[in-house]
Amino acid sequence: MNVPQAVAQKADSAKALVDDIMGKIDQEKDSSLVSMPELTHNAHSDSILLDQYVRVRVYHMKHEMSAYHLQYITSIAIFIMVIVIVVLGLILSYKQFTLTERMMTKSIKIHKQTVGETAQQPGFSDSTFEVSKDGLKINTAVIGLMILVLSLVFFFLYLKFVYPIDIHQ
């Protein structure tokens, strides 16, 4: 075997090795990425081409890893914000429930004092809905329930559409 044939054989074996290593990655990647260069069977130019190819592939892999890392960090931040919003909604609905309970208890006590012990207990009917140039004012006994439902629906939608991790094969 002469020297040019040995160099060509080594270049072919290097190409086969790189193809084996990168083959799986190339199957999953977009066709817009850099593909394996055609070898010229010149040892010097082939080694330069392979070196450049490997550098480009390493750059693409590092870029992909940094994108996944950034996505990981942002998903944690979004998860924390969702949990804070849901917990604040639960706390606000609890406070609204306790406020409504106190208002109903106060209304019942006032009604018992004015009418007597044998009268029927009144329903809580101090609901107001007011729209003015200053804004919207809603005061009702079910506002705590509405806040609770909105918080739970928000959390469900987050779990259903944002949180799932899709692995593409």
MDAnalysis code that builds the backbone (N, CA, C; Angstrom):
import MDAnalysis as mda
import numpy as np

u = mda.Universe.empty(507, n_residues=169, atom_resindex=np.repeat(np.arange(169), 3), trajectory=True)
u.add_TopologyAttr("name", ["N", "CA", "C"] * 169)
u.add_TopologyAttr("resid", np.arange(1, 170))
u.add_TopologyAttr("resname", ["MET", "ASN", "VAL", "PRO", "GLN", "ALA", "VAL", "ALA", "GLN", "LYS", "ALA", "ASP", "SER", "ALA", "LYS", "ALA", "LEU", "VAL", "ASP", "ASP", "ILE", "MET", "GLY", "LYS", "ILE", "ASP", "GLN", "GLU", "LYS", "ASP", "SER", "SER", "LEU", "VAL", "SER", "MET", "PRO", "GLU", "LEU", "THR", "HIS", "ASN", "ALA", "HIS", "SER", "ASP", "SER", "ILE", "LEU", "LEU", "ASP", "GLN", "TYR", "VAL", "ARG", "VAL", "ARG", "VAL", "TYR", "HIS", "MET", "LYS", "HIS", "GLU", "MET", "SER", "ALA", "TYR", "HIS", "LEU", "GLN", "TYR", "ILE", "THR", "SER", "ILE", "ALA", "ILE", "PHE", "ILE", "MET", "VAL", "ILE", "VAL", "ILE", "VAL", "VAL", "LEU", "GLY", "LEU", "ILE", "LEU", "SER", "TYR", "LYS", "GLN", "PHE", "THR", "LEU", "THR", "GLU", "ARG", "MET", "MET", "THR", "LYS", "SER", "ILE", "LYS", "ILE", "HIS", "LYS", "GLN", "THR", "VAL", "GLY", "GLU", "THR", "ALA", "GLN", "GLN", "PRO", "GLY", "PHE", "SER", "ASP", "SER", "THR", "PHE", "GLU", "VAL", "SER", "LYS", "ASP", "GLY", "LEU", "LYS", "ILE", "ASN", "THR", "ALA", "VAL", "ILE", "GLY", "LEU", "MET", "ILE", "LEU", "VAL", "LEU", "SER", "LEU", "VAL", "PHE", "PHE", "PHE", "LEU", "TYR", "LEU", "LYS", "PHE", "VAL", "TYR", "PRO", "ILE", "ASP", "ILE", "HIS", "GLN"])
u.atoms.positions = np.array([
    [0.844, -1.166, 0.000],
    [0.000, 0.000, 0.000],
    [0.892, 1.232, 0.000],
    [0.642, 2.137, -0.907],
    [1.454, 3.345, -0.952],
    [0.857, 4.419, -0.047],
    [1.581, 5.516, 0.089],
    [1.212, 6.579, 1.030],
    [-0.123, 7.235, 0.679],
    [-0.407, 7.616, -0.580],
    [-1.707, 8.236, -0.862],
    [-2.883, 7.312, -0.545],
    [-2.721, 6.028, -0.778],
    [-3.808, 5.106, -0.456],
    [-3.994, 4.990, 1.059],
    [-2.922, 5.008, 1.797],
    [-3.012, 4.929, 3.259],
    [-3.702, 6.175, 3.815],
    [-3.330, 7.342, 3.249],
    [-3.964, 8.597, 3.691],
    [-5.448, 8.582, 3.346],
    [-5.780, 8.113, 2.154],
    [-7.183, 8.050, 1.742],
    [-7.966, 7.093, 2.631],
    [-7.332, 5.972, 2.985],
    [-7.993, 5.002, 3.846],
    [-8.213, 5.579, 5.240],
    [-7.218, 6.291, 5.784],
    [-7.384, 6.912, 7.101],
    [-8.445, 7.998, 7.063],
    [-8.471, 8.769, 5.977],
    [-9.493, 9.813, 5.843],
    [-10.878, 9.201, 5.783],
    [-11.001, 8.085, 5.036],
    [-12.296, 7.405, 4.962],
    [-12.713, 6.837, 6.317],
    [-11.753, 6.276, 7.053],
    [-12.090, 5.732, 8.366],
    [-12.437, 6.852, 9.346],
    [-11.778, 8.020, 9.231],
    [-12.120, 9.165, 10.089],
    [-13.515, 9.666, 9.759],
    [-13.823, 9.721, 8.476],
    [-15.160, 10.149, 8.065],
    [-16.206, 9.172, 8.579],
    [-15.937, 7.887, 8.484],
    [-16.889, 6.880, 8.975],
    [-17.082, 7.002, 10.484],
    [-15.985, 7.262, 11.200],
    [-16.082, 7.417, 12.650],
    [-16.929, 8.636, 13.016],
    [-16.664, 9.761, 12.362],
    [-17.443, 10.971, 12.630],
    [-18.892, 10.754, 12.223],
    [-19.115, 10.067, 11.095],
    [-20.486, 9.775, 10.676],
    [-21.216, 8.919, 11.699],
    [-20.538, 7.930, 12.249],
    [-21.161, 7.080, 13.265],
    [-21.530, 7.879, 14.512],
    [-20.619, 8.737, 14.939],
    [-20.862, 9.524, 16.150],
    [-21.974, 10.533, 15.922],
    [-21.922, 11.220, 14.783],
    [-22.876, 12.290, 14.530],
    [-24.139, 11.821, 13.822],
    [-24.177, 10.573, 13.421],
    [-25.324, 10.079, 12.666],
    [-26.640, 10.214, 13.390],
    [-26.652, 9.822, 14.642],
    [-27.889, 9.920, 15.415],
    [-28.317, 11.366, 15.605],
    [-27.334, 12.224, 15.838],
    [-27.654, 13.644, 16.021],
    [-28.199, 14.217, 14.729],
    [-27.585, 13.873, 13.609],
    [-28.034, 14.395, 12.316],
    [-29.444, 13.936, 11.982],
    [-29.825, 12.750, 12.401],
    [-31.168, 12.264, 12.128],
    [-32.220, 13.091, 12.846],
    [-31.889, 13.578, 14.037],
    [-32.847, 14.338, 14.834],
    [-32.816, 15.821, 14.519],
    [-31.783, 16.291, 13.896],
    [-31.610, 17.724, 13.697],
    [-32.295, 18.203, 12.435],
    [-32.423, 19.488, 12.376],
    [-32.979, 20.186, 11.236],
    [-32.008, 20.076, 10.064],
    [-32.523, 20.076, 8.865],
    [-31.647, 19.980, 7.699],
    [-30.867, 21.273, 7.471],
    [-31.212, 22.339, 8.190],
    [-30.521, 23.614, 8.011],
    [-29.151, 23.626, 8.690],
    [-28.858, 22.625, 9.522],
    [-27.554, 22.582, 10.171],
    [-26.474, 22.178, 9.177],
    [-25.264, 22.436, 9.557],
    [-24.129, 22.109, 8.710],
    [-24.019, 20.599, 8.592],
    [-23.887, 20.120, 7.366],
    [-23.752, 18.681, 7.162],
    [-22.278, 18.326, 7.016],
    [-22.016, 17.057, 7.070],
    [-20.648, 16.555, 6.975],
    [-20.059, 16.945, 5.626],
    [-18.855, 17.531, 5.613],
    [-18.258, 17.957, 4.336],
    [-17.777, 16.751, 3.532],
    [-17.738, 16.927, 2.239],
    [-17.197, 15.896, 1.361],
    [-15.677, 15.932, 1.451],
    [-15.087, 14.784, 1.653],
    [-13.632, 14.711, 1.787],
    [-12.973, 14.694, 0.411],
    [-11.799, 15.311, 0.334],
    [-11.086, 15.434, -0.943],
    [-9.972, 14.418, -1.074],
    [-9.748, 13.610, -0.085],
    [-8.672, 12.627, -0.019],
    [-7.302, 13.281, -0.003],
    [-7.269, 14.520, 0.404],
    [-6.017, 15.228, 0.672],
    [-5.933, 15.326, 2.188],
    [-4.930, 14.733, 2.771],
    [-4.864, 14.609, 4.233],
    [-4.936, 15.961, 4.919],
    [-4.230, 16.947, 4.419],
    [-4.194, 18.256, 5.071],
    [-5.551, 18.965, 4.980],
    [-6.117, 19.021, 3.780],
    [-7.401, 19.717, 3.633],
    [-8.530, 18.944, 4.312],
    [-8.465, 17.605, 4.285],
    [-9.492, 16.819, 4.959],
    [-9.451, 17.025, 6.470],
    [-8.260, 17.096, 7.036],
    [-8.172, 17.318, 8.481],
    [-8.697, 18.703, 8.850],
    [-8.457, 19.698, 8.000],
    [-8.991, 21.049, 8.248],
    [-10.510, 21.031, 8.154],
    [-11.040, 20.364, 7.115],
    [-12.503, 20.272, 6.959],
    [-13.145, 19.560, 8.152],
    [-12.574, 18.446, 8.567],
    [-13.129, 17.707, 9.700],
    [-13.042, 18.524, 10.987],
    [-11.931, 19.225, 11.157],
    [-11.771, 20.062, 12.340],
    [-12.815, 21.178, 12.363],
    [-13.027, 21.832, 11.227],
    [-14.039, 22.889, 11.158],
    [-15.436, 22.326, 11.394],
    [-15.695, 21.147, 10.812],
    [-16.999, 20.519, 10.996],
    [-17.256, 20.208, 12.468],
    [-16.255, 19.642, 13.122],
    [-16.407, 19.307, 14.538],
    [-16.603, 20.566, 15.366],
    [-15.873, 21.632, 15.056],
    [-16.048, 22.902, 15.792],
    [-17.451, 23.464, 15.618],
    [-17.972, 23.410, 14.402],
    [-19.330, 23.910, 14.160],
    [-20.344, 23.063, 14.918],
    [-20.174, 21.751, 14.881],
    [-21.092, 20.872, 15.604],
    [-21.030, 21.113, 17.111],
    [-19.825, 21.304, 17.632],
    [-19.674, 21.582, 19.063],
    [-20.343, 22.907, 19.409],
    [-20.186, 23.917, 18.543],
    [-20.843, 25.210, 18.772],
    [-22.360, 25.033, 18.806],
    [-22.910, 24.265, 17.851],
    [-24.359, 24.039, 17.828],
    [-24.819, 23.301, 19.084],
    [-24.043, 22.330, 19.531],
    [-24.421, 21.591, 20.742],
    [-24.363, 22.491, 21.973],
    [-23.338, 23.333, 22.078],
    [-23.253, 24.258, 23.213],
    [-24.400, 25.256, 23.184],
    [-24.740, 25.728, 21.991],
    [-25.854, 26.666, 21.875],
    [-27.167, 26.000, 22.297],
    [-27.354, 24.764, 21.879],
    [-28.562, 24.036, 22.259],
    [-28.603, 23.808, 23.766],
    [-27.465, 23.465, 24.357],
    [-27.417, 23.261, 25.802],
    [-27.720, 24.557, 26.551],
    [-27.201, 25.678, 26.076],
    [-27.485, 26.942, 26.757],
    [-28.957, 27.328, 26.595],
    [-29.563, 27.008, 25.449],
    [-30.990, 27.277, 25.266],
    [-31.829, 26.433, 26.222],
    [-31.467, 25.161, 26.385],
    [-32.186, 24.313, 27.331],
    [-31.998, 24.799, 28.764],
    [-30.808, 25.259, 29.086],
    [-30.552, 25.765, 30.432],
    [-31.385, 27.022, 30.702],
    [-31.438, 27.929, 29.726],
    [-32.260, 29.133, 29.891],
    [-33.735, 28.769, 30.019],
    [-34.185, 27.812, 29.232],
    [-35.572, 27.370, 29.327],
    [-35.854, 26.747, 30.692],
    [-34.917, 26.023, 31.233],
    [-35.060, 25.428, 32.563],
    [-35.210, 26.514, 33.621],
    [-34.374, 27.538, 33.564],
    [-34.430, 28.630, 34.550],
    [-35.745, 29.388, 34.432],
    [-36.170, 29.702, 33.213],
    [-37.425, 30.441, 33.054],
    [-38.626, 29.600, 33.466],
    [-38.574, 28.298, 33.238],
    [-39.703, 27.467, 33.665],
    [-39.809, 27.431, 35.189],
    [-38.676, 27.457, 35.885],
    [-38.711, 27.518, 37.349],
    [-39.292, 28.855, 37.807],
    [-38.880, 29.946, 37.164],
    [-39.405, 31.268, 37.534],
    [-40.911, 31.347, 37.285],
    [-41.370, 30.833, 36.157],
    [-42.805, 30.840, 35.856],
    [-43.561, 29.974, 36.857],
    [-43.005, 28.824, 37.214],
    [-43.643, 27.954, 38.198],
    [-43.790, 28.665, 39.542],
    [-42.756, 29.364, 39.969],
    [-42.812, 30.091, 41.243],
    [-43.872, 31.190, 41.174],
    [-43.933, 31.916, 40.054],
    [-44.951, 32.967, 39.918],
    [-46.355, 32.380, 39.945],
    [-46.564, 31.242, 39.305],
    [-47.887, 30.606, 39.305],
    [-48.273, 30.185, 40.714],
    [-47.343, 29.591, 41.437],
    [-47.632, 29.168, 42.805],
    [-47.970, 30.380, 43.676],
    [-47.226, 31.473, 43.530],
    [-47.503, 32.684, 44.308],
    [-48.889, 33.221, 43.975],
    [-49.242, 33.269, 42.693],
    [-50.560, 33.773, 42.294],
    [-51.674, 32.891, 42.856],
    [-51.519, 31.588, 42.777],
    [-52.552, 30.682, 43.287],
    [-52.673, 30.783, 44.806],
    [-51.542, 30.843, 45.508],
    [-51.588, 30.966, 46.973],
    [-52.224, 32.287, 47.376],
    [-51.876, 33.378, 46.685],
    [-52.512, 34.665, 46.994],
    [-54.009, 34.623, 46.708],
    [-54.406, 33.940, 45.655],
    [-55.837, 33.777, 45.374],
    [-56.545, 32.994, 46.464],
    [-55.906, 31.936, 46.947],
    [-56.503, 31.155, 48.032],
    [-56.617, 31.976, 49.316],
    [-55.572, 32.745, 49.626],
    [-55.606, 33.595, 50.820],
    [-56.687, 34.658, 50.680],
    [-56.762, 35.280, 49.512],
    [-57.776, 36.315, 49.296],
    [-59.183, 35.735, 49.371],
    [-59.394, 34.555, 48.818],
    [-60.727, 33.956, 48.910],
    [-61.059, 33.586, 50.357],
    [-60.075, 33.110, 51.126],
    [-60.305, 32.814, 52.537],
    [-60.696, 34.079, 53.291],
    [-59.963, 35.158, 53.040],
    [-60.296, 36.422, 53.717],
    [-61.696, 36.891, 53.324],
    [-62.053, 36.706, 52.063],
    [-63.389, 37.112, 51.621],
    [-64.461, 36.244, 52.267],
    [-64.202, 34.948, 52.412],
    [-65.154, 34.069, 53.093],
    [-65.341, 34.480, 54.549],
    [-64.240, 34.771, 55.237],
    [-64.359, 35.176, 56.645],
    [-65.048, 36.531, 56.766],
    [-64.782, 37.454, 55.829],
    [-65.468, 38.749, 55.849],
    [-66.967, 38.567, 55.638],
    [-67.335, 37.725, 54.696],
    [-68.750, 37.455, 54.441],
    [-69.405, 36.808, 55.657],
    [-68.706, 35.892, 56.320],
    [-69.252, 35.241, 57.510],
    [-69.474, 36.260, 58.622],
    [-68.491, 37.154, 58.825],
    [-68.668, 38.184, 59.861],
    [-69.827, 39.119, 59.541],
    [-69.947, 39.483, 58.246],
    [-71.047, 40.385, 57.866],
    [-72.403, 39.710, 58.044],
    [-72.495, 38.428, 57.721],
    [-73.759, 37.711, 57.898],
    [-74.094, 37.556, 59.380],
    [-73.088, 37.243, 60.202],
    [-73.313, 37.108, 61.641],
    [-73.779, 38.434, 62.233],
    [-73.160, 39.514, 61.822],
    [-73.546, 40.845, 62.304],
    [-74.968, 41.189, 61.867],
    [-75.309, 40.856, 60.618],
    [-76.648, 41.133, 60.117],
    [-77.699, 40.331, 60.883],
    [-77.384, 39.077, 61.186],
    [-78.325, 38.229, 61.931],
    [-78.509, 38.762, 63.351],
    [-77.432, 39.180, 63.994],
    [-77.537, 39.727, 65.352],
    [-78.374, 40.995, 65.367],
    [-78.164, 41.863, 64.395],
    [-78.943, 43.112, 64.329],
    [-80.406, 42.788, 64.081],
    [-80.676, 41.853, 63.211],
    [-82.062, 41.495, 62.908],
    [-82.746, 40.859, 64.121],
    [-82.007, 40.017, 64.875],
    [-82.581, 39.397, 66.065],
    [-82.897, 40.441, 67.122],
    [-82.063, 41.455, 67.246],
    [-82.300, 42.491, 68.254],
    [-83.521, 43.330, 67.898],
    [-83.733, 43.602, 66.628],
    [-84.851, 44.457, 66.240],
    [-86.168, 43.706, 66.152],
    [-86.158, 42.437, 65.751],
    [-87.398, 41.707, 65.541],
    [-87.710, 40.777, 66.706],
    [-86.721, 40.180, 67.283],
    [-86.941, 39.243, 68.368],
    [-86.363, 37.879, 68.016],
    [-86.403, 37.001, 68.982],
    [-85.782, 35.698, 68.835],
    [-86.590, 34.754, 67.957],
    [-87.877, 34.950, 67.800],
    [-88.710, 33.994, 67.074],
    [-88.776, 34.264, 65.576],
    [-88.241, 35.350, 65.111],
    [-88.325, 35.688, 63.686],
    [-87.393, 34.800, 62.869],
    [-87.713, 34.692, 61.593],
    [-86.859, 33.919, 60.702],
    [-85.538, 34.648, 60.494],
    [-84.509, 33.881, 60.280],
    [-83.209, 34.503, 60.047],
    [-83.160, 35.015, 58.611],
    [-82.682, 36.230, 58.426],
    [-82.671, 36.801, 57.079],
    [-81.519, 36.231, 56.249],
    [-81.683, 36.312, 54.927],
    [-80.583, 35.969, 54.023],
    [-79.658, 37.175, 53.908],
    [-78.473, 36.959, 53.467],
    [-77.513, 38.050, 53.315],
    [-77.755, 38.683, 51.960],
    [-78.265, 39.902, 51.954],
    [-78.635, 40.534, 50.689],
    [-77.954, 41.880, 50.497],
    [-76.817, 42.092, 51.124],
    [-76.111, 43.358, 50.958],
    [-75.155, 43.279, 49.770],
    [-75.673, 42.900, 48.614],
    [-74.858, 42.812, 47.408],
    [-74.974, 44.110, 46.636],
    [-73.832, 44.617, 46.225],
    [-73.828, 45.854, 45.436],
    [-72.958, 45.667, 44.204],
    [-73.371, 46.341, 43.154],
    [-72.610, 46.373, 41.918],
    [-72.663, 47.807, 41.422],
    [-71.512, 48.440, 41.367],
    [-71.484, 49.868, 41.049],
    [-70.402, 50.150, 40.002],
    [-70.811, 50.844, 38.945],
    [-69.873, 51.249, 37.906],
    [-69.868, 52.774, 37.887],
    [-68.686, 53.350, 38.056],
    [-68.575, 54.807, 38.044],
    [-67.303, 55.200, 37.307],
    [-67.048, 56.504, 37.236],
    [-65.842, 56.948, 36.543],
    [-64.580, 56.570, 37.321],
    [-64.726, 56.283, 38.619],
    [-63.594, 55.865, 39.439],
    [-63.253, 54.389, 39.237],
    [-64.199, 53.620, 38.760],
    [-63.920, 52.202, 38.535],
    [-65.137, 51.337, 38.795],
    [-64.883, 50.065, 38.964],
    [-65.906, 49.060, 39.167],
    [-65.860, 48.598, 40.616],
    [-67.025, 48.540, 41.261],
    [-67.085, 48.108, 42.657],
    [-68.104, 46.987, 42.769],
    [-67.626, 45.830, 43.218],
    [-68.492, 44.667, 43.405],
    [-68.366, 44.233, 44.853],
    [-69.498, 44.110, 45.533],
    [-69.511, 43.626, 46.900],
    [-70.630, 42.611, 47.000],
    [-70.258, 41.358, 47.092],
    [-71.241, 40.299, 47.147],
    [-70.713, 39.156, 48.017],
    [-71.621, 38.313, 48.415],
    [-71.232, 37.201, 49.282],
    [-70.486, 36.115, 48.517],
    [-70.574, 36.094, 47.212],
    [-69.946, 35.035, 46.432],
    [-68.610, 35.455, 45.808],
    [-68.117, 36.636, 46.139],
    [-66.853, 37.089, 45.552],
    [-65.695, 36.182, 45.972],
    [-65.719, 35.685, 47.189],
    [-64.683, 34.749, 47.635],
    [-64.709, 33.465, 46.832],
    [-65.901, 32.982, 46.517],
    [-66.042, 31.788, 45.703],
    [-65.529, 32.033, 44.283],
    [-65.826, 33.208, 43.742],
    [-65.336, 33.535, 42.399],
    [-63.807, 33.606, 42.377],
    [-63.198, 34.196, 43.385],
    [-61.741, 34.271, 43.456],
    [-61.141, 32.875, 43.574],
    [-61.745, 32.032, 44.397],
    [-61.265, 30.657, 44.554],
    [-61.347, 29.886, 43.246],
    [-62.467, 29.993, 42.555],
    [-62.635, 29.288, 41.282],
    [-61.637, 29.800, 40.252],
    [-61.447, 31.121, 40.163],
    [-60.485, 31.679, 39.206],
    [-59.059, 31.207, 39.509],
    [-58.694, 31.151, 40.783],
    [-57.354, 30.688, 41.150],
    [-57.148, 29.233, 40.750],
    [-58.139, 28.402, 41.015],
    [-58.013, 26.984, 40.681],
    [-58.044, 26.739, 39.178],
    [-58.848, 27.510, 38.448],
    [-58.869, 27.389, 36.985],
    [-57.527, 27.828, 36.399],
    [-56.954, 28.914, 36.921],
    [-55.640, 29.383, 36.474],
    [-54.592, 28.302, 36.703],
    [-54.610, 27.681, 37.859],
    [-53.644, 26.631, 38.174],
    [-53.848, 25.416, 37.270],
    [-55.099, 25.035, 37.033],
    [-55.378, 23.915, 36.143],
    [-54.881, 24.190, 34.732],
    [-55.134, 25.392, 34.217],
    [-54.686, 25.731, 32.868],
    [-53.165, 25.740, 32.776],
    [-52.501, 26.183, 33.833],
    [-51.036, 26.136, 33.854],
    [-50.555, 24.692, 33.776],
    [-51.156, 23.826, 34.593],
    [-50.739, 22.422, 34.588],
    [-51.054, 21.727, 33.264],
    [-52.148, 22.103, 32.642],
    [-52.583, 21.447, 31.415],
    [-51.768, 21.893, 30.201],
    [-51.475, 23.199, 30.084],
    [-50.896, 23.708, 28.848],
    [-49.451, 24.187, 28.960],
    [-48.989, 24.591, 30.136],
    [-47.645, 25.154, 30.252],
    [-46.675, 24.159, 30.864],
    [-47.051, 23.490, 31.913],
    [-46.136, 22.644, 32.663],
    [-45.720, 21.347, 31.981],
    [-46.563, 20.702, 31.159],
    [-46.167, 19.409, 30.598],
    [-44.872, 19.511, 29.798],
    [-44.061, 18.484, 29.908],
    [-42.805, 18.417, 29.174],
    [-42.992, 17.434, 28.022],
    [-42.822, 17.917, 26.815],
    [-42.948, 17.069, 25.631],
    [-41.563, 16.672, 25.154],
    [-41.349, 15.391, 25.026],
    [-40.073, 14.897, 24.517],
    [-40.314, 14.453, 23.089],
    [-39.593, 15.076, 22.169],
    [-39.739, 14.742, 20.758],
    [-38.685, 13.709, 20.385],
    [-39.128, 12.644, 19.762],
    [-38.214, 11.567, 19.368],
    [-37.668, 11.833, 17.989],
])
